[in-house]
Amino acid sequence: MGPRCSPTPGRPGQLYGGYRGRREIRAAAGLRPVLLELGGNSANLICADADIPLALRECLTGGFSNNGQSCNSVQRILVHRDVHDEFAQALAIQAAGLRLGDPMDDRTDIGPLIHQSAAVRVEAAIAEAVAKGATLHTGGTRHGAVIAPTVLSNVGHDLPLYCAEVFAPVVLVEPFDSLGEAIDAANSTPFALQAAVFTKSLATAARCFRELRAGSVIVNRSSNFRLDQLPYGGIGDSGIGREGPLYAVEAMSYLKSLVMVPGEG
């Protein structure tokens, strides 16, 4: 689809979302500007001093709203070892209580993915992770195009569930012992759209802002957070440029100067 999605002749540029086809679109654009929002694999850090009930609510909503089909959805949750077991158990219990059903029903929490083939892909990725040693805390089942809300731990860092964009109601939980270790893990994938940290320490928040590789770092809210007043976008495999009314207009415009010299006499 890359060549078909390349900018139309005569237009300064176009905006796209989605990970696949990124290189083809960028190559076909030539010298024309392109704004690419290509997806994410957002890490959310839960520090030992975090407000755990708040972090639970945010990660539950941020990981499972829209059935996980948000580019900045919570995918990886890195939890300090002191609070890891408590957090993982509570998250699994709450995720298991989410209601599957018709998305038009107000009582439904989890509906279908965009297509049954997407659900089959996710089901296979979960099965692969479990076969290679991951722990399945809840979910992992498929009902047509619906994936039950899934929480896993001990997922290999070389597996698609960990290093690629899942785009489904699947979250991974893993412990860390030091902030540096958590930052390294968060930065270990080629995606860099958004990241989040839950902490009461301004010093910790400031360090995460400096060292996390992401277009935005959210403090005490999940990575699934966006305001159009802010520049939205990532780096690496997450894209090029920034969205938002002001930033997208600037990206899709070109500067033009007018110089007027008064005539002599």
N, C-alpha and C positions, 0 to 999 in steps of 0.2 A: 504493500500500500504506500510505501514511501514516495515513489515518483508521483503518484496521484495526489498526494497531500502536499507536494512542494508548492511554494508560493506562486500565485497566478501572475503571469507577466503583467507589468504595469502597476502592481501593488507593491508597496515598500516592504511588506512582511506580513506574516500571519502567526496566529497563536494555536498551539496544539497541546493536548494532554495525552499521556500514554507512553509506556516504556519501549515497546517494540516498534521497530521502524525508525528509531531516532537517528541513526547514522545515515540512512537513506534520505530522510527528509533534510537533514543538515547538508548533505552533499549536494542534493538536487537544488538547494536554495542558492548555491553559488555565492555571489557577493551581496545578495539581498538579506536584510536582517530577519532572523527568525527567533521567536520567543517560544521556548520549549519547556513545558512543565511535564516531566516524564515519570513521576511516581516517587515512591519512597519506601523506606524500611525503618520506621522511626523507633529509636531507642528512648525509653523513659527510665530515668534513674530514681530509685527510691532510697534515700539516705537513711542512716540509723535514726536521725533526729526528725524525720518526716512526720507529718500528720497522717498516720496510717489510714484512718477512716476516709479522709479527703482523698488520699492517693488511690484507695480502692474504688471510690465512686468515680473518680476521673478516669482511671484505667479501664474500668468496666464499660463506662459510656464511650470512651474514646476508642476502645478496641472492638466493640460490638455494634455501635450505631451504624446505620446504613449497611448492616451486614458485613462490616469491615471493609466496605468498598469505598474508602476514602484514601487519597494519596498520602495524607498525613496521619492515617489511622495508627493507633497503638499496636505495634507488632512485637517488639522485644521489650521486656520489663526486667531491668537489672536492679536487683534488690540487695541491700546490705545484708550480710549473713546473719546479723543479730536479729533481724525482723523478717528474714526470708520465709521461713516455714509458716509463720503466722499469716503472712501476706498471701502466699501461694494457696494455702488451704482456704482462706476466706474468699479469695478470688474464684477458685474452682467452685465453691458452694454457690456463690452468687451467680456465676455464669450458668451453672446447671439449672438455676431457677428461671432463666429467661424463657419466654414463651415463643414457640415456633408457630408460624401460621401465615395467613393472608396479610400482605402488607397494607391492604386497604382497611383492615380491622384495627381499630385504635388499641386493642389489647395485645397486639402482636409486637414482640421485641425483635425477632429474627425472621426474615423472609428469604426469598430465593436470591441467588446470585444472578448475574446478568444473563447467564445461559447455563444449561445443564452441563455442557462441556467444561465450563469453568469449575463447576462443583466436582466433576470427575477428576480434574487436574488436582484440585486441592485435596480430595480424598486420597489420591495416590501419593501425594507428598506427605500427608500425615502417616499413612501406612509405611512409607519408606523410612520416615524418622523413627517410628516405633520399632520397626524391624532392626534398626541400627542402634538401638539402646535408649531411645527417648522414653520418658515417663509420661503417660497420658493420664491427666488428672480428671478430665471430663470431656465429653464430646467425642469427636473423631468420626461420627457417623454422617451418612448422606441420605437425604430423602428427596429424590428427584434432583432439583436444582438447589435444594436447601442443605447447607452444612450446619450441623448442630454447633453451638458455641463451644469452642475447643480451647483448652489450656494444657500446655505441655511444658516439661522441663527436661534438662539434660539432652538438648537437641544439638547434634554435631554442627560445628560452625561451618562445615563445608557443604551442608545440605541446603536445598532450595528454601526450606521453611525458615532458615536462619539468614541466609545471605542474599536472597532475592525478595522481590515484592510478592506477598501472598495474596493480597486484595480479597480477603475473606475473613469471617469471624474466627480468627485463630490468633492466639497470643502465646508467646513463649516467656517463661520466667526462669531466671538464672541468678545465682548468688554472686556477690563480689565482696572482697575483703578490704579493698582500698579504693579511694576515689580515682586514683590514676588507673587502676585496673578496669574500673567501670568505664572510664572515658576511652581507654584503648579498645574495649569491646564494642562500645557504641560506634566508634570510628572504623570498625573493621570491615564494613561492607562498602561497596562502591556507591551506595546511595547516600545523599546528604541533603534531605529536604527540611525536616524539622526534628528537633529533639526536645526533651523535657527533663527537668530535675525537680524533685520534691525535697525540700530542705528548709530549715529555719535559719540557716547560716548565710549571711550576705557574702562572706568570703567563699563559701562553696559555690554559691550561685555565680559569683564573678568568675571563679576559675572555670566552671562549666561553660560559661559564655565565651571565654577566651579559647578554650581547648577543644570543645565539641565541634566537629566538622558538620555544619548544618547551616541552612539559610536563616533559620530562626531558632532560638533557644527559649523555651517557655518555662517559667518558674512557678511551681505550685498549681499548674494546670497541665493537662495531658498534651501530648504533641498534636492531638486532634483539635487544634485551636487556630482560628483565623479571623482577622479583622481586615476589611478591605482598605482601611486607612494605612495599613502597613504594607511594605513590599513583601510579596509572597513568592517564593521560589527557592530553588536549591542550587547545588553545584554537583560536579561529577555526573553520575548517571541519573541524577534527579533533574537535570535540565540546564537551560541557559536563560538568563534574564529574570525579570520579576513581574508578577501580575499585580493587580490592583488598578483602579481607574486611572490614577495619576501616572503610575509607573508603566502600565501597558500603553497608554497614549504616547508617552515619551519614547518608549521602545519602538513603537510603530510609526513614529514621525521622523522627519529629518530636519536638521537645522539649516536655515537659509538666510543668508545675510544680504542686506541691501545697503549699498554705499552710494551716497549722492554727493557729488561735488558741484558746488554752485558755479555757474558759468562766469567767465570773465567779462567785465565791462557792464 
